[in-house]
Amino acid sequence: MTAQLISGTEIAKQIRAEIKQEVTELKQKHNVVPGLATILVGEDPASQVYVGQKEKTSVELGLYSERHDIPVSTTEKELLALIDKLNKNPKIHGILVQLPLPKHINETRVLYAIDPRKDVDGFHPVNVGKLMIGEPDYIPCTPHGIWQLLIRSGVKIEGAEVVVVGRSNIVGKPIANILLQKHKNANATVTVCHTGTRDLAFHTKRADILIVAAGKPKAITADMVKEGVVVIDVGVNRIGKSESGKDILVGDVDFNAVKEKAKAITPVPGGVGPMTITMLMLNSVRAAKRAAGLA
Ligand SMILES: NC(=O)c1ccc[n+]([C@@H]2O[C@H](COP(=O)([O-])OP(=O)(O)OC[C@H]3O[C@@H](n4cnc5c(N)ncnc54)[C@H](OP(=O)(O)O)[C@@H]3O)[C@@H](O)[C@H]2O)c1
């Protein structure tokens, strides 16, 4: 069997068109313009690219976008003061602090300072807790994107054996939480694996849906999956440079071998990646609607 490709690029395009339409209607009918503020501390090149993509997408979809690029010498107190200002600014509905932060700034304190109503990344403990109890406001963007990939590709989630490799707070734990809720498009049996898991292949071979967020190339090989599995590869690993000097990216799954056994699989790049920013836009629009009493 050669797997069907689940294209994040295509699905993200559909969702972006829906968001753009919603933003136009919000403006026309309610005079509401969703506003997203990004904060980047320092000049890490990868973070600059991510923030640039977020700003560009906001503008393309008609959101109001405010970019705060501040020097690496910024103190925690100054950063907290900026967040406080944005928390109080009615034009801003979503605040995104690009991670990682420089070592002298306490990441937890910063994330806790964002008003949960403007926490469009979904990392504030209030939003983590709401997701855990099955009443989410803002679902973290990458797991939300994974969920949409599954739903929009017609993958049956209810009753499925889902195995998640990785237990990070930004991918593994939230996607496990989303899929085990007693809701439509969830209600799966979820197993979460990590480096303490005794026999990883024992679990991955049972999976109807395998979600891999380990950050290790070829963490999953063909002998570790069953025929007909649906594979979502979250990993982004830079394994060198092409002749033209571009980064060569691979996921966590041995794509060429696993695609011969899988029913469906996401590519890297072009799988989960394009969904993450799209879901940030969705959360920002939701935040604006909630602030205006429309959701
Ligand atoms: N496309 C996107 O938008 C997007 C977004 C976020 C992340 N990513 C990518 O997804 C990957 C994971 O990101 P993350 O932030 O979740 O990573 P992370 O915080 O480094 O967590 C990795 C998780 O994988 C587990 N793990 C690592 N190697 C393993 C192995 N051989 N067997 C079993 N478990 C293993 C670790 O276990 P322990 O807990 O025991 O250490 C940990 O829980 C990275 O490549 C990252 O770049 C992509």
The ligand as an SDF file (V2000), in Angstrom:
LIG
                    3D

 48 52  0  0  0  0  0  0  0  0999 V2000
    5.4940   21.7630   12.7610 N   0  0  0  0  0  0  0  0  0  0  0  0
    5.2800   22.4970   13.8480 C   0  0  0  0  0  0  0  0  0  0  0  0
    4.5750   23.4670   13.8070 O   0  0  0  0  0  0  0  0  0  0  0  0
    5.9310   22.0900   15.1280 C   0  0  0  0  0  0  0  0  0  0  0  0
    5.5190   22.6700   16.3280 C   0  0  0  0  0  0  0  0  0  0  0  0
    6.1020   22.2320   17.5170 C   0  0  0  0  0  0  0  0  0  0  0  0
    7.0960   21.2590   17.4800 C   0  0  0  0  0  0  0  0  0  0  0  0
    7.5010   20.7620   16.2800 N   0  0  0  0  0  0  0  0  0  0  0  0
    8.5410   19.7300   16.2060 C   0  0  0  0  0  0  0  0  0  0  0  0
    8.0590   18.5730   16.8400 O   0  0  0  0  0  0  0  0  0  0  0  0
    9.1240   17.8970   17.5030 C   0  0  0  0  0  0  0  0  0  0  0  0
    8.7730   17.7500   18.9640 C   0  0  0  0  0  0  0  0  0  0  0  0
    8.6310   19.0240   19.5330 O   0  0  0  0  0  0  0  0  0  0  0  0
    8.3750   19.2370   21.1010 P   0  0  0  0  0  0  0  0  0  0  0  0
    8.5100   20.6590   21.4010 O   0  0  0  0  0  0  0  0  0  0  0  0
    7.1440   18.5040   21.4660 O   0  0  0  0  0  0  0  0  0  0  0  0
    9.6880   18.4390   21.6450 O   0  0  0  0  0  0  0  0  0  0  0  0
   10.3210   18.2140   23.0770 P   0  0  0  0  0  0  0  0  0  0  0  0
    9.8280   19.2020   24.0500 O   0  0  0  0  0  0  0  0  0  0  0  0
   11.7760   18.0440   22.8220 O   0  0  0  0  0  0  0  0  0  0  0  0
    9.7200   16.7980   23.4710 O   0  0  0  0  0  0  0  0  0  0  0  0
   10.0760   15.6210   22.8110 C   0  0  0  0  0  0  0  0  0  0  0  0
    9.3130   14.4880   23.4330 C   0  0  0  0  0  0  0  0  0  0  0  0
    9.6240   13.3010   22.7400 O   0  0  0  0  0  0  0  0  0  0  0  0
   10.0580   12.2860   23.6270 C   0  0  0  0  0  0  0  0  0  0  0  0
   11.0610   11.4840   22.9310 N   0  0  0  0  0  0  0  0  0  0  0  0
   12.2150   11.9170   22.3660 C   0  0  0  0  0  0  0  0  0  0  0  0
   12.8570   10.8870   21.7890 N   0  0  0  0  0  0  0  0  0  0  0  0
   12.0960    9.7900   22.0020 C   0  0  0  0  0  0  0  0  0  0  0  0
   12.2310    8.4290   21.6740 C   0  0  0  0  0  0  0  0  0  0  0  0
   13.2810    7.9800   20.9810 N   0  0  0  0  0  0  0  0  0  0  0  0
   11.2650    7.5800   22.0680 N   0  0  0  0  0  0  0  0  0  0  0  0
   10.1900    8.0170   22.7600 C   0  0  0  0  0  0  0  0  0  0  0  0
   10.0060    9.2970   23.1000 N   0  0  0  0  0  0  0  0  0  0  0  0
   10.9490   10.1720   22.7240 C   0  0  0  0  0  0  0  0  0  0  0  0
   10.6270   13.0320   24.8270 C   0  0  0  0  0  0  0  0  0  0  0  0
   10.5330   12.2050   25.9720 O   0  0  0  0  0  0  0  0  0  0  0  0
   10.9440   12.7020   27.4610 P   0  0  0  0  0  0  0  0  0  0  0  0
    9.7980   13.5630   27.9290 O   0  0  0  0  0  0  0  0  0  0  0  0
   11.0620   11.4800   28.2290 O   0  0  0  0  0  0  0  0  0  0  0  0
   12.2120   13.4870   27.2970 O   0  0  0  0  0  0  0  0  0  0  0  0
    9.7060   14.2370   24.9100 C   0  0  0  0  0  0  0  0  0  0  0  0
    8.5360   13.9580   25.6400 O   0  0  0  0  0  0  0  0  0  0  0  0
   10.3790   18.7360   17.2390 C   0  0  0  0  0  0  0  0  0  0  0  0
   11.0300   18.2230   16.0930 O   0  0  0  0  0  0  0  0  0  0  0  0
    9.8150   20.1110   16.9220 C   0  0  0  0  0  0  0  0  0  0  0  0
   10.6580   20.8730   16.0730 O   0  0  0  0  0  0  0  0  0  0  0  0
    6.9250   21.1380   15.1140 C   0  0  0  0  0  0  0  0  0  0  0  0
  1  2  1  0
  2  3  2  0
  2  4  1  0
  4  5  1  0
  4 48  2  0
  5  6  2  0
  6  7  1  0
  7  8  2  0
  8  9  1  0
  8 48  1  0
  9 10  1  0
  9 46  1  0
 10 11  1  0
 11 12  1  0
 11 44  1  0
 12 13  1  0
 13 14  1  0
 14 15  2  0
 14 16  1  0
 14 17  1  0
 17 18  1  0
 18 19  2  0
 18 20  1  0
 18 21  1  0
 21 22  1  0
 22 23  1  0
 23 24  1  0
 23 42  1  0
 24 25  1  0
 25 26  1  0
 25 36  1  0
 26 27  1  0
 26 35  1  0
 27 28  2  0
 28 29  1  0
 29 30  1  0
 29 35  2  0
 30 31  1  0
 30 32  2  0
 32 33  1  0
 33 34  2  0
 34 35  1  0
 36 37  1  0
 36 42  1  0
 37 38  1  0
 38 39  2  0
 38 40  1  0
 38 41  1  0
 42 43  1  0
 44 45  1  0
 44 46  1  0
 46 47  1  0
M  CHG  2   8   1  16  -1
M  END
$$$$
